[in-house]
Amino acid sequence: MIKATNIQKFYGELQVLKGVDLHIKKGEVVSIVGASGAGKTTLLQILGTLDVPTNSKESKLVINGIDVTNLSDKDMAKFRNQHIGFIFQFHQLLPEFTALENVCIPAFIKKTARKEAEKRAKELLDFLGLSNRVHHKPNELSGGEQQRVAVARALINSPSIIFADEPSGNLDSESADTLHKLFFELRDTFGQTFIIVTHNAELADLADRKLTMVDGRIIR
C-alpha cells in the first residue's frame, strides 16, 4: 500500500527527517506518536504528497504501486485527489458553504457530475449521523459535527488512504471518543488505510500498529 524509503527533509540547515523507512499495509490503522518537533506532521505531509523529500533523487515513495516521486505536479494533484483523503485538527470547512457543499468539493474537482456527487455526499453524511444537518453551514454545527463533515469530505472520492493530523485535538472528550471509534468503523466498512498523527494516547493505542518518532526517525 505505502512503501517509503530513505525519506529526508531539511528546512535550511535543520534536518527534520533523517532517512525514514516505512511500510504500511492495506487496511491498517497506523498511529504515529512522538514529542512536538519529532517530525510527525512533516512525515505525514510527505506521505500524503503535500510536500516532497529534500533528497528526492535518493528517496522513494510508492503508493498503490505507483512511485509518486516520479509524477509531475499535475499528475501528483490528480493522484492525490483520487487516492488520498485528509482530515486535519481544524476541520478547514469553507464557512460560506453548507455541509453538503463542503463534502462535494473534492468530487467536483474530480469532475464528478453534480447529481452523483451530491448523492454520494448525502450517503456519507447519513452514515455519519448528519442526515439532518446537510444544509447547515459550519457555524451552525458543533465541533464534533464539523469534524464529521470533514471526514465525509475526505471520503467522498473513495480514497484508499486517509491521512489524519491530530484529528481529535480540537474536540471535547466525548466527541473525540466518537471520532476514534468512527475511524475503525470506516476501515471495517470501506477497507481504507488510516495513518494518524496524534498526541491522544487512547487513539494511538487503539491502532493496529503504533509508530514512535524521535528526532526525525521512527524508533519502533
PEMO-V222865 format. One record per pair of residues at least 24 apart in sequence whose ideal C-beta (glycine too) atoms are under 8 Angstrom apart, sorted by the first residue. I is the first residue (numbers start at 1). J is the second residue. If there is no record, write none. Layout:
BEGIN
i->I j->J
i->I j->J
END
This chain:
BEGIN
i->1 j->25
i->1 j->26
i->1 j->27
i->1 j->28
i->1 j->63
i->1 j->64
i->1 j->160
i->1 j->161
i->1 j->193
i->2 j->47
i->2 j->61
i->2 j->62
i->2 j->63
i->2 j->161
i->2 j->193
i->2 j->195
i->3 j->60
i->3 j->61
i->3 j->62
i->4 j->46
i->4 j->47
i->4 j->59
i->4 j->60
i->4 j->61
i->4 j->62
i->5 j->59
i->5 j->60
i->5 j->61
i->6 j->55
i->6 j->58
i->6 j->59
i->6 j->60
i->7 j->43
i->7 j->46
i->7 j->53
i->7 j->59
i->7 j->61
i->8 j->53
i->8 j->54
i->8 j->55
i->8 j->58
i->8 j->59
i->9 j->39
i->9 j->42
i->9 j->46
i->9 j->51
i->9 j->53
i->9 j->54
i->9 j->216
i->10 j->54
i->15 j->216
i->16 j->42
i->16 j->216
i->17 j->42
i->17 j->43
i->17 j->46
i->17 j->53
i->17 j->216
i->18 j->215
i->18 j->216
i->18 j->217
i->19 j->217
i->20 j->216
i->20 j->217
i->20 j->218
i->21 j->218
i->22 j->47
i->22 j->211
i->22 j->218
i->24 j->193
i->24 j->195
i->25 j->193
i->26 j->160
i->26 j->191
i->26 j->193
i->27 j->187
i->27 j->191
i->27 j->192
i->27 j->193
i->28 j->193
i->28 j->194
i->28 j->208
i->28 j->209
i->29 j->183
i->29 j->184
i->29 j->187
i->29 j->193
i->29 j->194
i->29 j->196
i->29 j->206
i->29 j->207
i->29 j->208
i->29 j->209
i->30 j->193
i->30 j->194
i->30 j->195
i->30 j->196
i->30 j->207
i->30 j->208
i->30 j->209
i->30 j->210
i->30 j->211
i->31 j->196
i->31 j->197
i->31 j->198
i->31 j->203
i->31 j->204
i->31 j->205
i->31 j->206
i->31 j->207
i->31 j->209
i->31 j->210
i->31 j->211
i->32 j->195
i->32 j->196
i->32 j->197
i->32 j->198
i->32 j->210
i->32 j->211
i->32 j->212
i->32 j->213
i->32 j->218
i->33 j->197
i->33 j->198
i->33 j->199
i->33 j->201
i->33 j->204
i->33 j->210
i->33 j->211
i->33 j->212
i->33 j->213
i->34 j->212
i->34 j->213
i->34 j->214
i->35 j->214
i->38 j->213
i->38 j->214
i->38 j->215
i->38 j->216
i->39 j->213
i->39 j->215
i->39 j->216
i->39 j->217
i->40 j->197
i->40 j->213
i->41 j->165
i->41 j->197
i->43 j->197
i->43 j->213
i->44 j->163
i->44 j->165
i->44 j->195
i->44 j->197
i->47 j->163
i->47 j->195
i->48 j->80
i->48 j->84
i->48 j->86
i->48 j->161
i->48 j->163
i->49 j->76
i->49 j->79
i->49 j->80
i->49 j->84
i->50 j->80
i->50 j->86
i->63 j->161
i->64 j->160
i->81 j->106
i->81 j->109
i->81 j->110
i->81 j->157
i->82 j->110
i->82 j->157
i->82 j->159
i->83 j->159
i->83 j->160
i->83 j->161
i->84 j->159
i->84 j->160
i->84 j->161
i->84 j->162
i->84 j->163
i->85 j->153
i->85 j->154
i->85 j->155
i->85 j->156
i->85 j->157
i->85 j->159
i->85 j->161
i->85 j->162
i->85 j->163
i->85 j->192
i->86 j->154
i->86 j->162
i->86 j->163
i->86 j->164
i->86 j->165
i->87 j->147
i->87 j->150
i->87 j->151
i->87 j->154
i->87 j->162
i->87 j->163
i->87 j->164
i->87 j->165
i->87 j->167
i->88 j->150
i->88 j->164
i->88 j->165
i->88 j->166
i->88 j->167
i->89 j->165
i->89 j->166
i->89 j->167
i->89 j->169
i->89 j->170
i->90 j->170
i->91 j->138
i->91 j->146
i->91 j->147
i->91 j->149
i->91 j->150
i->91 j->170
i->92 j->150
i->93 j->138
i->93 j->146
i->93 j->149
i->93 j->150
i->93 j->153
i->94 j->138
i->95 j->137
i->95 j->138
i->95 j->139
i->96 j->137
i->97 j->137
i->98 j->134
i->98 j->135
i->98 j->136
i->98 j->137
i->99 j->125
i->99 j->130
i->99 j->133
i->99 j->134
i->99 j->135
i->99 j->136
i->99 j->137
i->99 j->138
i->99 j->141
i->99 j->145
i->99 j->149
i->99 j->152
i->100 j->125
i->100 j->134
i->100 j->135
i->102 j->138
i->102 j->149
i->102 j->150
i->102 j->153
i->103 j->149
i->103 j->152
i->103 j->153
i->103 j->156
i->104 j->156
i->105 j->153
i->106 j->153
i->106 j->154
i->106 j->156
i->106 j->157
i->107 j->156
i->107 j->157
i->110 j->157
i->112 j->157
i->117 j->156
i->120 j->156
i->121 j->152
i->121 j->156
i->124 j->152
i->124 j->155
i->124 j->156
i->125 j->149
i->125 j->152
i->127 j->152
i->127 j->189
i->128 j->152
i->128 j->182
i->142 j->175
i->143 j->170
i->143 j->171
i->143 j->172
i->143 j->175
i->144 j->171
i->144 j->172
i->144 j->174
i->144 j->175
i->144 j->178
i->144 j->179
i->147 j->171
i->147 j->175
i->147 j->179
i->148 j->179
i->148 j->182
i->151 j->179
i->151 j->182
i->151 j->186
i->155 j->186
i->155 j->190
i->155 j->192
i->158 j->190
i->159 j->192
i->160 j->192
i->160 j->193
i->161 j->192
i->161 j->193
i->161 j->194
i->161 j->195
i->162 j->186
i->162 j->192
i->162 j->193
i->162 j->194
i->162 j->195
i->163 j->195
i->163 j->196
i->164 j->194
i->164 j->195
i->164 j->196
i->164 j->197
i->164 j->198
i->165 j->197
i->166 j->197
i->166 j->198
i->166 j->199
i->167 j->196
i->167 j->198
i->168 j->198
i->168 j->200
i->168 j->203
i->169 j->198
i->169 j->199
i->169 j->200
i->176 j->200
i->176 j->203
i->177 j->202
i->180 j->206
END
